[in-house]
Amino acid sequence: MAKYQLSYFNIKGIAEPIRMLFAVAGVEYEDIRIQPEQWPSEKASGKYPFGSMPILVYGDIKIAQSFAITRYLANEFGLNGKTNLEKANVDMIADALKDIGEKIGKLFQEQDETDRKSVV
C-alpha cells in the first residue's frame, strides 16, 4: 500500500496545516524536510510541479500547491464537512486563513515601518 509523502522546507510555514490534517486524521505519512542548500538541485530535478513546494506524493499521485493538498486530504479524510453548506463554510474559513497568512508573510518581509502599516 502506498504511503503519503509530504515534501517541504524544514519549517512550519504553509505545510503546517497539511501536517495538522494528518495528525487530526491519525494518518501516518513521511515528512520529508528539504534543507535550503538542497533546494536548487531538488528544484532542477523536475519532480516538483510548478517548481515549488509543498508537494504531496501518494503512489502515482502528485499534488502541488498547499491549498490543493489541504483540500484533497480534507476530502480524503472526511474532514471537509458533510453538507454542501458545511463544505462552503470550511472553504470560507480556509480562504480567510490563507488571506491572513499572506498578509502576515508580507509583514515579515517589509522592512519599512510606514510601508508595513499599509500591508494590513
C-alpha positions in Angstrom: 0.0 0.0 0.0 1.3 3.5 -0.9 2.3 5.9 1.9 1.8 9.6 1.8 4.9 11.6 1.3 4.9 15.4 2.1 8.0 17.4 1.0 8.6 20.9 2.2 11.4 23.0 3.8 12.4 22.3 7.4 10.0 24.9 8.8 6.3 25.0 9.7 5.2 27.5 7.0 2.5 26.7 4.6 2.9 22.9 5.0 1.9 23.0 8.7 -1.8 22.9 8.1 -1.2 19.8 6.0 0.8 18.2 8.8 -2.1 19.1 11.2 -4.6 17.3 8.9 -2.5 14.1 9.0 -2.4 14.4 12.8 -6.1 15.0 13.2 -6.9 12.2 10.9 -4.4 9.8 12.6 -2.8 9.0 9.2 0.9 8.2 9.0 3.0 9.9 6.4 6.6 10.5 5.5 7.5 14.1 6.4 10.4 15.0 4.0 12.2 18.1 5.1 14.3 19.8 2.4 17.2 21.9 3.6 17.7 25.3 1.8 21.0 24.2 0.3 19.3 21.2 -1.2 16.5 23.1 -2.9 18.4 24.3 -6.1 19.2 20.7 -7.1 15.8 19.4 -5.9 14.0 22.0 -8.0 16.2 21.3 -11.0 15.3 17.6 -10.7 11.9 18.3 -12.3 9.9 16.3 -9.7 8.1 19.4 -8.4 5.2 20.7 -10.4 5.5 24.4 -10.9 9.0 24.2 -9.4 7.6 24.8 -5.9 6.8 23.1 -2.6 5.0 21.7 -0.7 4.3 18.6 -2.8 2.3 15.6 -1.8 3.1 12.2 -3.3 0.8 9.2 -2.9 1.7 6.3 -5.2 1.4 7.7 -8.7 -0.5 10.8 -7.5 1.5 14.0 -7.2 -0.2 17.2 -6.0 1.4 20.6 -5.6 0.1 23.8 -4.0 -0.6 23.9 -0.3 -4.4 24.6 -0.6 -4.9 22.0 -3.2 -3.2 19.5 -1.0 -5.1 20.6 2.1 -8.5 20.3 0.3 -7.6 17.0 -1.2 -6.6 15.5 2.2 -9.7 17.0 3.9 -11.8 15.3 1.3 -9.9 12.0 1.6 -10.1 12.0 5.4 -13.8 13.1 5.7 -12.8 16.5 7.3 -14.4 18.7 4.7 -18.0 18.9 6.0 -21.0 16.7 5.4 -23.4 19.0 3.6 -22.7 21.5 0.9 -23.2 24.3 3.4 -20.6 22.8 5.8 -18.2 22.4 2.9 -18.7 26.0 1.9 -18.0 27.1 5.4 -14.9 25.0 5.6 -13.7 26.6 2.3 -14.6 30.1 3.5 -12.6 29.7 6.7 -9.7 28.2 4.8 -9.6 31.0 2.3 -9.8 33.6 5.1 -6.9 32.0 6.8 -4.9 31.9 3.6 -5.5 35.7 3.2 -4.4 36.3 6.7 -1.3 34.2 6.2 -0.3 36.1 3.1 -0.6 39.4 5.0 1.5 38.1 7.9 4.1 37.0 5.4 4.2 40.4 3.8 4.5 42.0 7.3 7.6 39.9 8.0 9.1 40.8 4.6 8.5 44.5 4.7 11.3 46.4 6.5 10.0 49.9 6.2 7.6 50.7 9.1 5.4 53.0 7.1 5.1 50.5 4.3 4.4 47.8 6.9 1.3 49.6 8.1 -0.1 49.7 4.6 0.1 45.9 4.3 -2.5 45.4 7.0 
